[in-house]
Amino acid sequence: MSEEEDKGYTVKDRRFLHMSEEEKAKLQEEEAHKAASGEEKAPKEEAGRSAPGPEVPLPEITFSSFLFSLSTAAFVNLGAVPDPATGGTEKNLPLAKQTIDLLGLLREKTRNNLSREEEDLFDHLLYDLRMRYIKEAG
């Protein structure tokens, strides 16, 4: 390699698997120093999760709840329902269209494999989403 190609960034493997005992001790000491001096910030909370507390039981996972989840995401992107994370409404029509198209694909792939109630729910949700998209994009 030429000198110009050699200049760049350096990658350090900080996994303990590839470190000597001396390197491990030095790294642990540096991290302890950072934590004690307040240099290292606390990790950000995961999006949509609150601080630890009592766990709320989640509803049973069914095909209908899966449909409701996808359709709610589409309605949020259509601006018809407030975003649960921010509380605001914002339109993202390309993402809404993609979610509606995904639901349409699932409908075709699951045809004749669902219960009558699931088929009715699916058809009504798709119809409502498509009509709302046409209204918003129109």
C-alpha positions as CSV (number, residue, x, y, z in Angstrom):
1,M,0.0,0.0,0.0
2,S,1.1,3.5,-0.6
3,E,1.3,6.1,2.2
4,E,-1.8,7.9,1.0
5,E,-3.9,4.7,1.2
6,D,-2.4,3.9,4.6
7,K,-3.8,7.2,6.1
8,G,-7.3,6.9,7.3
9,Y,-9.0,5.6,10.3
10,T,-7.9,2.9,12.8
11,V,-10.2,0.2,13.9
12,K,-9.6,-1.2,17.4
13,D,-11.1,-4.5,18.3
14,R,-12.4,-4.0,21.9
15,R,-13.9,-7.4,22.3
16,F,-12.4,-9.3,25.2
17,L,-12.0,-12.4,23.1
18,H,-9.0,-10.9,21.3
19,M,-7.4,-8.9,24.1
20,S,-4.6,-9.8,26.4
21,E,-5.2,-9.7,30.2
22,E,-3.2,-6.4,30.3
23,E,-5.4,-4.8,27.6
24,K,-8.6,-6.0,29.4
25,A,-7.5,-4.5,32.7
26,K,-6.6,-1.2,31.0
27,L,-9.9,-1.0,29.2
28,Q,-11.9,-1.8,32.4
29,E,-9.9,0.9,34.2
30,E,-10.7,3.5,31.5
31,E,-14.4,2.7,31.5
32,A,-14.5,2.9,35.3
33,H,-12.8,6.3,35.2
34,K,-15.3,7.5,32.6
35,A,-18.2,6.4,34.7
36,A,-16.8,7.9,37.8
37,S,-16.1,11.3,36.2
38,G,-19.5,11.4,34.5
39,E,-18.1,11.4,31.0
40,E,-20.1,8.4,29.9
41,K,-23.7,9.3,29.5
42,A,-26.5,6.9,30.5
43,P,-27.8,4.9,27.6
44,K,-30.8,6.4,26.0
45,E,-34.1,4.7,26.7
46,E,-35.4,2.6,23.9
47,A,-38.0,4.4,21.7
48,G,-41.5,4.1,23.1
49,R,-40.4,2.5,26.4
50,S,-40.8,4.2,29.7
51,A,-38.7,3.8,32.8
52,P,-38.8,0.4,34.5
53,G,-42.0,-0.1,36.5
54,P,-44.7,-2.6,36.9
55,E,-45.2,-4.6,33.7
56,V,-48.5,-4.3,31.9
57,P,-49.7,-7.6,30.6
58,L,-49.7,-7.7,26.8
59,P,-52.8,-8.8,24.9
60,E,-52.9,-12.2,23.3
61,I,-51.2,-12.4,19.9
62,T,-53.7,-13.4,17.3
63,F,-54.0,-12.8,13.6
64,S,-56.6,-10.1,14.3
65,S,-54.3,-8.3,16.7
66,F,-51.6,-8.4,14.1
67,L,-54.0,-6.8,11.5
68,F,-54.9,-4.2,14.0
69,S,-51.3,-3.4,14.7
70,L,-50.5,-2.9,11.0
71,S,-53.7,-1.0,10.2
72,T,-53.0,1.3,13.2
73,A,-49.5,2.0,11.8
74,A,-51.1,2.9,8.5
75,F,-53.7,5.2,10.1
76,V,-51.0,6.9,12.0
77,N,-49.0,7.5,8.8
78,L,-52.2,8.8,7.1
79,G,-52.5,11.4,9.9
80,A,-55.9,9.9,11.0
81,V,-54.7,8.8,14.4
82,P,-52.1,10.5,16.7
83,D,-48.7,8.9,16.9
84,P,-48.6,7.1,20.3
85,A,-44.9,8.0,20.8
86,T,-45.3,11.8,20.2
87,G,-49.0,12.4,20.6
88,G,-48.9,14.5,17.4
89,T,-50.3,13.7,14.0
90,E,-48.1,13.7,10.9
91,K,-48.7,12.4,7.4
92,N,-46.3,10.1,5.8
93,L,-48.2,9.0,2.7
94,P,-45.4,6.8,1.1
95,L,-45.1,4.8,4.3
96,A,-48.9,4.6,4.6
97,K,-49.1,3.3,1.1
98,Q,-46.4,0.7,1.7
99,T,-48.2,-0.6,4.8
100,I,-51.5,-0.7,2.9
101,D,-49.9,-2.6,0.1
102,L,-48.3,-5.0,2.5
103,L,-51.8,-5.7,4.0
104,G,-53.1,-6.2,0.5
105,L,-50.3,-8.7,-0.2
106,L,-51.1,-10.5,3.1
107,R,-54.8,-10.6,2.1
108,E,-54.1,-12.3,-1.2
109,K,-51.7,-14.8,0.4
110,T,-54.1,-15.7,3.2
111,R,-57.2,-16.0,1.1
112,N,-59.3,-19.0,2.0
113,N,-57.0,-19.7,5.0
114,L,-58.8,-17.5,7.5
115,S,-61.9,-17.8,9.6
116,R,-65.0,-15.9,8.3
117,E,-64.5,-13.3,11.1
118,E,-60.9,-12.7,10.2
119,E,-61.7,-12.4,6.5
120,D,-64.5,-9.8,7.2
121,L,-62.1,-7.9,9.5
122,F,-59.4,-7.9,6.9
123,D,-61.6,-6.8,4.1
124,H,-63.1,-4.0,6.1
125,L,-59.8,-2.7,7.3
126,L,-58.3,-2.8,3.8
127,Y,-61.3,-1.0,2.4
128,D,-61.2,1.7,5.1
129,L,-57.4,2.2,4.7
130,R,-57.6,2.4,0.9
131,M,-60.5,4.9,1.0
132,R,-58.7,7.0,3.5
133,Y,-55.5,6.9,1.5
134,I,-57.3,8.0,-1.7
135,K,-58.9,10.9,0.3
136,E,-55.5,12.0,1.7
137,A,-53.5,11.6,-1.5
138,G,-56.3,12.8,-3.8
